[in-house]
Amino acid sequence: MQNVLFITDQPQVRNFTAAYLRRSYFAVQEVAPASAIELMQKNAYDVVIADSTLPKSSALMEALACHKRAWPNKGRILLTFSDSPALAHACRVMDVLYLPKPVRLDELRQKIEAFENRSRLMPCE
């Protein structure tokens, strides 16, 4: 079972999406932005899903970078309305998958499952 951290400042989106992911057999911890950065730095979530429109998004991007340094084989997904070249470059550098909003829940589930399959193929650290 994938351990997922889902971060957004929109409670309805957070609750609805987390409920869908739980029905898809993921262990989901949903949090508001204020709690997210500390959790990402301390816990080895299999996948971290973050909303790029959050306040202090540069701090969020830094937390994703910290997550990559601490757990390079774990998954990171950024939900965004933007498709700028700068964002695409930042995501490549930090090994973050970005999905355009509005996000289709079945696509999000498939991306999480792909991270699980990728981690099974990785050699032990």
PyRosetta script that sets phi, psi and omega in degrees:
from pyrosetta import init, pose_from_sequence

init()
pose = pose_from_sequence("MQNVLFITDQPQVRNFTAAYLRRSYFAVQEVAPASAIELMQKNAYDVVIADSTLPKSSALMEALACHKRAWPNKGRILLTFSDSPALAHACRVMDVLYLPKPVRLDELRQKIEAFENRSRLMPCE")
pose.set_psi(1, 127.5)
pose.set_omega(1, 178.9)
pose.set_phi(2, -74.0)
pose.set_psi(2, 135.6)
pose.set_omega(2, 176.6)
pose.set_phi(3, -97.1)
pose.set_psi(3, 112.9)
pose.set_omega(3, -170.9)
pose.set_phi(4, -116.2)
pose.set_psi(4, 134.7)
pose.set_omega(4, 170.5)
pose.set_phi(5, -106.7)
pose.set_psi(5, 123.8)
pose.set_omega(5, -179.4)
pose.set_phi(6, -115.9)
pose.set_psi(6, 120.9)
pose.set_omega(6, -174.1)
pose.set_phi(7, -118.8)
pose.set_psi(7, 123.3)
pose.set_omega(7, 169.9)
pose.set_phi(8, -159.5)
pose.set_psi(8, 154.5)
pose.set_omega(8, 178.6)
pose.set_phi(9, -91.0)
pose.set_psi(9, 8.1)
pose.set_omega(9, -179.8)
pose.set_phi(10, -107.4)
pose.set_psi(10, 100.4)
pose.set_omega(10, -174.6)
pose.set_phi(11, -56.2)
pose.set_psi(11, -39.8)
pose.set_omega(11, -179.1)
pose.set_phi(12, -65.7)
pose.set_psi(12, -42.9)
pose.set_omega(12, 178.2)
pose.set_phi(13, -64.8)
pose.set_psi(13, -44.8)
pose.set_omega(13, -179.5)
pose.set_phi(14, -59.3)
pose.set_psi(14, -48.3)
pose.set_omega(14, -177.4)
pose.set_phi(15, -67.2)
pose.set_psi(15, -44.4)
pose.set_omega(15, -178.8)
pose.set_phi(16, -64.0)
pose.set_psi(16, -47.5)
pose.set_omega(16, -178.0)
pose.set_phi(17, -66.6)
pose.set_psi(17, -42.6)
pose.set_omega(17, 178.8)
pose.set_phi(18, -62.3)
pose.set_psi(18, -40.6)
pose.set_omega(18, 178.4)
pose.set_phi(19, -62.5)
pose.set_psi(19, -42.6)
pose.set_omega(19, 178.0)
pose.set_phi(20, -61.5)
pose.set_psi(20, -46.0)
pose.set_omega(20, -178.0)
pose.set_phi(21, -65.5)
pose.set_psi(21, -36.0)
pose.set_omega(21, 176.8)
pose.set_phi(22, -64.4)
pose.set_psi(22, -39.9)
pose.set_omega(22, 177.1)
pose.set_phi(23, -64.8)
pose.set_psi(23, -21.8)
pose.set_omega(23, 177.4)
pose.set_phi(24, -91.3)
pose.set_psi(24, 14.3)
pose.set_omega(24, 174.8)
pose.set_phi(25, 70.7)
pose.set_psi(25, 35.4)
pose.set_omega(25, 171.0)
pose.set_phi(26, -105.9)
pose.set_psi(26, 145.0)
pose.set_omega(26, 172.0)
pose.set_phi(27, -86.3)
pose.set_psi(27, 113.8)
pose.set_omega(27, -172.3)
pose.set_phi(28, -116.7)
pose.set_psi(28, 130.6)
pose.set_omega(28, 169.3)
pose.set_phi(29, -112.4)
pose.set_psi(29, 118.8)
pose.set_omega(29, 179.2)
pose.set_phi(30, -104.3)
pose.set_psi(30, 137.9)
pose.set_omega(30, -176.3)
pose.set_phi(31, -141.3)
pose.set_psi(31, 155.9)
pose.set_omega(31, 170.5)
pose.set_phi(32, -81.5)
pose.set_psi(32, 161.3)
pose.set_omega(32, -176.3)
pose.set_phi(33, -56.0)
pose.set_psi(33, -34.6)
pose.set_omega(33, -176.4)
pose.set_phi(34, -59.8)
pose.set_psi(34, -30.4)
pose.set_omega(34, -178.1)
pose.set_phi(35, -97.0)
pose.set_psi(35, -14.0)
pose.set_omega(35, -167.7)
pose.set_phi(36, -69.3)
pose.set_psi(36, -46.4)
pose.set_omega(36, -171.5)
pose.set_phi(37, -62.2)
pose.set_psi(37, -45.5)
pose.set_omega(37, 179.4)
pose.set_phi(38, -62.8)
pose.set_psi(38, -41.9)
pose.set_omega(38, 179.2)
pose.set_phi(39, -62.9)
pose.set_psi(39, -42.5)
pose.set_omega(39, -178.8)
pose.set_phi(40, -65.4)
pose.set_psi(40, -31.9)
pose.set_omega(40, -178.7)
pose.set_phi(41, -77.7)
pose.set_psi(41, -22.5)
pose.set_omega(41, -175.0)
pose.set_phi(42, -103.0)
pose.set_psi(42, -22.0)
pose.set_omega(42, -172.1)
pose.set_phi(43, -119.8)
pose.set_psi(43, 143.3)
pose.set_omega(43, -179.7)
pose.set_phi(44, -91.7)
pose.set_psi(44, 70.3)
pose.set_omega(44, 175.2)
pose.set_phi(45, -65.7)
pose.set_psi(45, 140.7)
pose.set_omega(45, 178.0)
pose.set_phi(46, -65.5)
pose.set_psi(46, -37.4)
pose.set_omega(46, 178.6)
pose.set_phi(47, -141.7)
pose.set_psi(47, 132.9)
pose.set_omega(47, 173.2)
pose.set_phi(48, -111.6)
pose.set_psi(48, 124.6)
pose.set_omega(48, 178.2)
pose.set_phi(49, -112.1)
pose.set_psi(49, 124.4)
pose.set_omega(49, -175.7)
pose.set_phi(50, -129.3)
pose.set_psi(50, 145.0)
pose.set_omega(50, 177.7)
pose.set_phi(51, -93.6)
pose.set_psi(51, 119.5)
pose.set_omega(51, -174.5)
pose.set_phi(52, -72.9)
pose.set_psi(52, -8.7)
pose.set_omega(52, 178.6)
pose.set_phi(53, -90.9)
pose.set_psi(53, 10.5)
pose.set_omega(53, 179.9)
pose.set_phi(54, -65.4)
pose.set_psi(54, 152.0)
pose.set_omega(54, 170.5)
pose.set_phi(55, -60.1)
pose.set_psi(55, 148.4)
pose.set_omega(55, -180.0)
pose.set_phi(56, 58.2)
pose.set_psi(56, 44.9)
pose.set_omega(56, -176.8)
pose.set_phi(57, -63.1)
pose.set_psi(57, -26.7)
pose.set_omega(57, 176.9)
pose.set_phi(58, -65.8)
pose.set_psi(58, -36.6)
pose.set_omega(58, 175.7)
pose.set_phi(59, -66.2)
pose.set_psi(59, -36.8)
pose.set_omega(59, 178.1)
pose.set_phi(60, -65.6)
pose.set_psi(60, -42.6)
pose.set_omega(60, 177.9)
pose.set_phi(61, -62.8)
pose.set_psi(61, -38.0)
pose.set_omega(61, 177.0)
pose.set_phi(62, -65.1)
pose.set_psi(62, -39.4)
pose.set_omega(62, 177.3)
pose.set_phi(63, -64.3)
pose.set_psi(63, -39.4)
pose.set_omega(63, 176.0)
pose.set_phi(64, -62.7)
pose.set_psi(64, -38.3)
pose.set_omega(64, 177.2)
pose.set_phi(65, -64.9)
pose.set_psi(65, -40.5)
pose.set_omega(65, 176.7)
pose.set_phi(66, -63.2)
pose.set_psi(66, -40.5)
pose.set_omega(66, 178.7)
pose.set_phi(67, -61.4)
pose.set_psi(67, -41.0)
pose.set_omega(67, 179.0)
pose.set_phi(68, -64.1)
pose.set_psi(68, -42.8)
pose.set_omega(68, -179.8)
pose.set_phi(69, -64.7)
pose.set_psi(69, -40.1)
pose.set_omega(69, -177.6)
pose.set_phi(70, -75.8)
pose.set_psi(70, -40.0)
pose.set_omega(70, -176.0)
pose.set_phi(71, -134.2)
pose.set_psi(71, 74.4)
pose.set_omega(71, -173.6)
pose.set_phi(72, -62.4)
pose.set_psi(72, -24.0)
pose.set_omega(72, -178.2)
pose.set_phi(73, -91.1)
pose.set_psi(73, 2.6)
pose.set_omega(73, 179.2)
pose.set_phi(74, -88.9)
pose.set_psi(74, 162.8)
pose.set_omega(74, -176.1)
pose.set_phi(75, -95.6)
pose.set_psi(75, 147.3)
pose.set_omega(75, 176.1)
pose.set_phi(76, -135.0)
pose.set_psi(76, 130.3)
pose.set_omega(76, 179.8)
pose.set_phi(77, -127.3)
pose.set_psi(77, 131.3)
pose.set_omega(77, 177.5)
pose.set_phi(78, -112.6)
pose.set_psi(78, 123.2)
pose.set_omega(78, 176.5)
pose.set_phi(79, -92.6)
pose.set_psi(79, 129.3)
pose.set_omega(79, -172.5)
pose.set_phi(80, -152.7)
pose.set_psi(80, 153.1)
pose.set_omega(80, 171.0)
pose.set_phi(81, -88.2)
pose.set_psi(81, -17.6)
pose.set_omega(81, -174.0)
pose.set_phi(82, -87.0)
pose.set_psi(82, 148.5)
pose.set_omega(82, 170.9)
pose.set_phi(83, -134.3)
pose.set_psi(83, 36.9)
pose.set_omega(83, -176.7)
pose.set_phi(84, -69.5)
pose.set_psi(84, 152.0)
pose.set_omega(84, 176.7)
pose.set_phi(85, -59.8)
pose.set_psi(85, -34.9)
pose.set_omega(85, 179.0)
pose.set_phi(86, -64.4)
pose.set_psi(86, -41.7)
pose.set_omega(86, 178.3)
pose.set_phi(87, -65.8)
pose.set_psi(87, -43.2)
pose.set_omega(87, 179.3)
pose.set_phi(88, -60.2)
pose.set_psi(88, -41.9)
pose.set_omega(88, 178.4)
pose.set_phi(89, -64.4)
pose.set_psi(89, -46.4)
pose.set_omega(89, 179.7)
pose.set_phi(90, -59.8)
pose.set_psi(90, -41.2)
pose.set_omega(90, -180.0)
pose.set_phi(91, -66.4)
pose.set_psi(91, -38.7)
pose.set_omega(91, 177.5)
pose.set_phi(92, -64.6)
pose.set_psi(92, -44.3)
pose.set_omega(92, -178.7)
pose.set_phi(93, -62.3)
pose.set_psi(93, -39.5)
pose.set_omega(93, -177.5)
pose.set_phi(94, -94.2)
pose.set_psi(94, 5.7)
pose.set_omega(94, -178.9)
pose.set_phi(95, 55.3)
pose.set_psi(95, 50.5)
pose.set_omega(95, 179.4)
pose.set_phi(96, -114.1)
pose.set_psi(96, 127.7)
pose.set_omega(96, 174.6)
pose.set_phi(97, -83.0)
pose.set_psi(97, 132.6)
pose.set_omega(97, 175.0)
pose.set_phi(98, -116.6)
pose.set_psi(98, 140.1)
pose.set_omega(98, -179.5)
pose.set_phi(99, -118.3)
pose.set_psi(99, 135.1)
pose.set_omega(99, 178.6)
pose.set_phi(100, -71.2)
pose.set_psi(100, 143.9)
pose.set_omega(100, 175.4)
pose.set_phi(101, -94.9)
pose.set_psi(101, 147.6)
pose.set_omega(101, 0.3)
pose.set_phi(102, -71.9)
pose.set_psi(102, 141.5)
pose.set_omega(102, -175.5)
pose.set_phi(103, -89.0)
pose.set_psi(103, 134.1)
pose.set_omega(103, 172.5)
pose.set_phi(104, -81.1)
pose.set_psi(104, 127.1)
pose.set_omega(104, -175.0)
pose.set_phi(105, -62.8)
pose.set_psi(105, -35.6)
pose.set_omega(105, 178.5)
pose.set_phi(106, -65.8)
pose.set_psi(106, -35.0)
pose.set_omega(106, 177.2)
pose.set_phi(107, -68.3)
pose.set_psi(107, -41.4)
pose.set_omega(107, 178.1)
pose.set_phi(108, -60.9)
pose.set_psi(108, -44.8)
pose.set_omega(108, 178.6)
pose.set_phi(109, -59.3)
pose.set_psi(109, -44.3)
pose.set_omega(109, 179.8)
pose.set_phi(110, -62.4)
pose.set_psi(110, -38.6)
pose.set_omega(110, 179.6)
pose.set_phi(111, -67.1)
pose.set_psi(111, -40.0)
pose.set_omega(111, 177.2)
pose.set_phi(112, -63.2)
pose.set_psi(112, -44.1)
pose.set_omega(112, 178.2)
pose.set_phi(113, -62.0)
pose.set_psi(113, -36.3)
pose.set_omega(113, 178.7)
pose.set_phi(114, -64.0)
pose.set_psi(114, -37.4)
pose.set_omega(114, 176.3)
pose.set_phi(115, -64.1)
pose.set_psi(115, -38.8)
pose.set_omega(115, 178.9)
pose.set_phi(116, -62.6)
pose.set_psi(116, -44.5)
pose.set_omega(116, 178.9)
pose.set_phi(117, -65.2)
pose.set_psi(117, -38.6)
pose.set_omega(117, 178.8)
pose.set_phi(118, -63.6)
pose.set_psi(118, -42.7)
pose.set_omega(118, -177.3)
pose.set_phi(119, -67.4)
pose.set_psi(119, -29.2)
pose.set_omega(119, 176.7)
pose.set_phi(120, -67.0)
pose.set_psi(120, -26.8)
pose.set_omega(120, -177.9)
pose.set_phi(121, -88.4)
pose.set_psi(121, -12.4)
pose.set_omega(121, -178.2)
pose.set_phi(122, -74.3)
pose.set_psi(122, 142.3)
pose.set_omega(122, 175.6)
pose.set_phi(123, -68.8)
pose.set_psi(123, 156.1)
pose.set_omega(123, 178.0)
pose.set_phi(124, -64.2)
pose.set_psi(124, 145.4)
pose.set_omega(124, 180.0)
pose.set_phi(125, -86.8)
pose.dump_pdb("model.pdb")
